[in-house]
Amino acid sequence: METARVRSLPSGYNAVAESFCQLLERERTKRKIYAIRLHARGEGFDYIEMFDNRKRRHGFKNRLSPIVFEQQFSRRRESA
């Protein structure tokens, strides 16, 4: 029998996903009971759309919206 090898990941690798899930639970789903799974999925989808707003400025992107950041990135990559 052969065991699977799992590569070790850098510290904090999953921090973004954990932070997102924590915010989702705290702001949207905590203490809610959904009648059907579809309602829960819809709630998650709505939160993601609000959380990753295309017009919202992001601090780690020099205060640029995601659209402007991607346009600048594409221009830099094409010119290189």
N, C-alpha and C positions, 0 to 999 in steps of 0.2 A: 504494500500500500504506500502510495506517495502522498506526502502532505503538500498543501499549497503554500507557496511563499508569498508573503505580503511585504511589499516594500514600505519602508518607513517614510513618512511624510514630514516636511519641515514643521516646526512648531508654529501654530497659528494658521495652518493651511486651511482649515475648515471654519475659521473664525467668522468669515463673512456669511456663510450659510447658516451657522448657528445664530448669529446676531439677527439675521432676517427672520428665521423661524421664531425666535423669541419675541421679536416685535409683532409678528403676525398673530401669535397667540395672545400676547398682552393686549393688543389694540383691537382685535377682531373676534377671536374665537373663544376667549376665556369665559367660562361659565355659560356658554350657549349650547343648547341641544338642538341639533338639526333633525327635521323630520325625515329627510332623505339626503343621501350623499350628494346629489346634484346641487342642493342648496349650499352645502359646505364648500363644494368646489367653486361655485359662483362667488361666494364670499372671498375665497382665496384669490380668484382671478381679479376681482374688483380691487383687492388690496395691492396686488402686484402692479396693476395698471396705475394706481395712485402712487405707489412706492417708487416705481421706475418711470415717473413722468418725463416725457421727452423734452418738456420745456423747463423743468426744474434745473436750477444751476447746482452743480456738484462741486464740493470743496476740493476733492482730489483731482479735478480736471481744470484747475485754475479758474474756477467759478464760471465755467462755460456750460451751456446746455449740452446734452448728449449729441444732438444733431450737429451743432457747430463743432464740437470736439471731433466727431467722426469725419466731417468735411475737411478740417485741418489735417487730421491724420492721413486721410487719403491723398491730399495734395502733397504732403511731405513724402509719402511713400512713392508717389508717381514721379516726383522730381529727383528722387535719389537714384 
